[in-house]
Every structure is written in C-alpha cells, then in structure tokens.
C-alpha cells in the first residue's frame, strides 16, 4: 500500500515529502507492534531501552549521562525512567563513591531476567518486519536511512 493510500491523500506529493511521511508512518507501525510486545511486562519502549543500555554495561554501572547519550529518544527524561525501573526492581541506583554528585545505575537480576525473556520475542518482532526484504535490500535500506538522516548544514 502506498503512503498516499494509507493517509487517503488525493494531492500529488513530491518524493521528499513522501519519504518523510513513509518514515514517520513506518516508525509508528513498528512502535505500535513493539509496545504490544512489551505491554505484558509493564515496560515502555524507553524503559526497555534503558534496560538494554544497562545490560550492555556488562555488570558495570552507568551514570545518567551515559544512559542519556545512548538513548534512542534523546528527549527522554532519564531520571523519571530510572525511577520507574527502580520501583519495579529492575535497576539499582547508588551514589558514586568517587564523585558524590554522580548517580550510578545498574541492572538487577530481575531486570536481566525480563530482558532474557523478551530477547526471543524482540528478535521475532524484528525478523517479522524484515520478512519481505532480502539481505541486500536490508543493507541498502540501512545505508540509505543513515545517509538520509545526515543533514547538510
């Protein structure tokens, strides 16, 4: 289905506009499916992202700046996300012994267990969206999206 059919547009659009609309619509479709996947775990996409970042620390804590830098959504309120994960006992938060102004966050075993349970489901979710695209097309799509988001000043 074309983007014009999806949004029921009868106006002729140039390709630059169509690309933006396609990316935005596709992101929403992917996000909606992903949210349904993580809903039973009482997680938001941003909370899931924080857990993945912390697991990537391989047992080392991360401070709030490191988490914020690695977030997919750069506008996320990292403190609020960590607070919610603390209530669910998926993370711990401690004052850094070397610098009392820094807060260190670590993933708990409970957080690791949730990710371990979600991993195959997330993998299946990602594969499902790539089903109609061959490996060469996936590689090209990645290159084009990376090129596309590199804005010229």
HUJO-V472231 format. One record per residue. N is the residue number from 1. RES is the residue in one small letter. PHI is phi as a letter, one per 40 degrees, with the letter a starting at -180 (NA if undefined). OMEGA is omega as a letter, one per 20 degrees, with the letter a starting at -180 (none if undefined). D_LAST is the distance of its C-alpha to the last C-alpha in Angstrom with 1 decimal. Layout:
# HUJO-V472231
n->(N:N)
res->(RES:RES)
phi->(PHI:PHI)
omega->(OMEGA:OMEGA)
d_last->(D_LAST:D_LAST)
This chain:
# HUJO-V472231
n->(1:2:3:4:5:6:7:8:9:10:11:12:13:14:15:16:17:18:19:20:21:22:23:24:25:26:27:28:29:30:31:32:33:34:35:36:37:38:39:40:41:42:43:44:45:46:47:48:49:50:51:52:53:54:55:56:57:58:59:60:61:62:63:64:65:66:67:68:69:70:71:72:73:74:75:76:77:78:79:80:81:82:83:84:85:86:87:88:89:90:91:92:93:94:95:96:97:98:99:100:101:102:103:104:105:106:107:108:109:110:111:112:113:114:115:116:117:118:119:120:121:122:123:124:125:126:127:128:129:130:131:132:133:134:135:136:137:138:139:140:141:142:143:144:145:146:147:148:149:150:151:152:153)
res->(x:x:x:x:x:x:x:x:x:x:x:x:x:x:x:x:x:x:x:x:x:x:x:x:x:x:x:x:x:x:x:x:x:x:x:x:x:x:x:x:x:x:x:x:x:x:x:x:x:x:x:x:x:x:x:x:x:x:x:x:x:x:x:x:x:x:x:x:x:x:x:x:x:x:x:x:x:x:x:x:x:x:x:x:x:x:x:x:x:x:x:x:x:x:x:x:x:x:x:x:x:x:x:x:x:x:x:x:x:x:x:x:x:x:x:x:x:x:x:x:x:x:x:x:x:x:x:x:x:x:x:x:x:x:x:x:x:x:x:x:x:x:x:x:x:x:x:x:x:x:x:x:x)
phi->(NA:c:c:c:c:c:c:f:c:b:c:c:b:c:c:c:c:c:c:d:c:c:c:c:c:c:c:c:c:c:c:c:c:c:c:c:c:c:d:c:c:f:b:c:d:c:c:d:c:c:c:c:c:c:c:c:c:f:g:c:c:b:c:c:c:c:c:c:c:c:c:c:c:c:c:c:c:c:c:c:c:c:d:c:c:c:c:c:g:c:a:b:b:b:c:c:c:c:a:c:c:c:b:b:b:b:c:c:c:c:c:c:c:c:c:c:c:c:d:c:c:c:d:c:d:c:c:c:c:c:d:c:b:c:d:c:c:c:c:c:c:c:c:c:c:c:c:c:c:c:c:c:c)
omega->(r:r:r:r:a:a:r:r:r:a:r:a:r:a:r:r:a:r:r:a:r:a:a:a:r:r:r:r:a:a:r:r:a:r:r:a:a:a:a:a:r:r:r:r:r:r:r:r:r:r:r:r:a:r:r:r:r:r:r:r:r:r:a:r:r:r:a:r:a:a:r:r:a:a:a:r:a:a:r:r:r:r:r:r:r:a:r:a:r:r:r:r:a:r:r:a:a:a:a:r:a:r:r:a:r:r:r:r:r:r:r:r:r:r:r:r:a:a:a:r:r:r:r:r:a:r:a:r:a:a:a:a:r:a:r:r:r:r:r:r:r:a:a:r:r:r:a:a:r:a:r:r:none)
d_last->(33.7:30.7:28.3:29.9:33.3:32.2:30.9:33.6:31.3:32.9:29.9:28.2:24.6:21.9:20.7:17.3:19.2:21.9:19.7:18.4:22.1:23.4:21.4:22.3:25.9:26.3:25.0:27.6:30.4:29.8:29.7:32.8:34.7:33.6:34.7:38.1:38.4:38.0:39.7:43.2:41.9:40.9:37.3:34.0:31.0:29.5:32.9:33.2:29.8:31.2:34.4:32.6:30.6:33.9:35.8:33.3:34.3:37.6:39.9:37.8:36.7:33.1:32.0:30.0:26.8:27.1:27.8:24.8:22.4:23.8:24.0:22.4:22.1:20.4:21.9:25.4:28.1:29.2:32.3:33.5:33.0:35.0:37.6:38.3:38.5:40.9:43.2:43.3:44.1:41.3:40.0:41.4:39.9:41.2:40.6:39.4:42.5:40.5:38.3:39.9:36.6:35.1:36.0:36.5:36.5:38.4:39.2:42.9:45.1:45.1:41.3:41.5:44.3:42.2:39.4:42.0:43.4:40.0:38.7:40.7:39.9:36.1:36.4:38.4:35.8:33.0:35.3:36.3:32.8:32.5:35.9:35.0:32.4:33.6:32.3:30.4:28.7:27.8:26.2:24.2:23.2:22.0:19.9:18.5:17.7:16.1:13.9:13.3:12.1:9.5:6.4:3.8:0.0)
